[in-house]
Amino acid sequence: MTDDEIHAVEQLAADPAGRVIVALAAENAARTGAIGHMALDDLDLGNRRVALAGRRQRLGDLGYRAPRRWLDHRRATWPLTANPHLLVSPKTAHGAAPVSQRAIRRCGPVPR
């Protein structure tokens, strides 16, 4: 993706979680189910890799930046959450369930 394309994709979502969803969908062709069930362990920022639906893939610039910013937001908002999923919401932060597909689809135009 070009810098202009990356910037345009980043503008599709207003919040940090939405940017993660849009970034993974745009760069890695991730579907909502894979994004919603993605565990923290599926993300390897040090090596710029992600496991989506069992496949390890490289993270591009957008796919690297968006999760980093989301994780900062997640730690600040829910510092004590033990939820193993990358994405959490006010409803899921105090448990172990993934975010709903509805919550993911609200964040932007992502293929099911």
C-alpha angles and dihedrals in degrees: 000000000000122000090255092051091049091050092049092050092048089056092058091079128048100198134053095251091050091051090055091051094047093044094052092044093048100042103029103026088238118174125222094255093055092045094049094049096042111127126215087247090060089067119078105178093170091064094029092239135132133190111220120179089343096310122112113222138175120257117229123210095279093044089051098046099044097056091045091055091043092052090052089051092045092051092048095046101039107018094166100044116131094187106136094210122099093229120052133170135196087272097049103033093088096048139035102259123116120245114271123263087239091058090050094049091050089064097065150305102315124157116247 
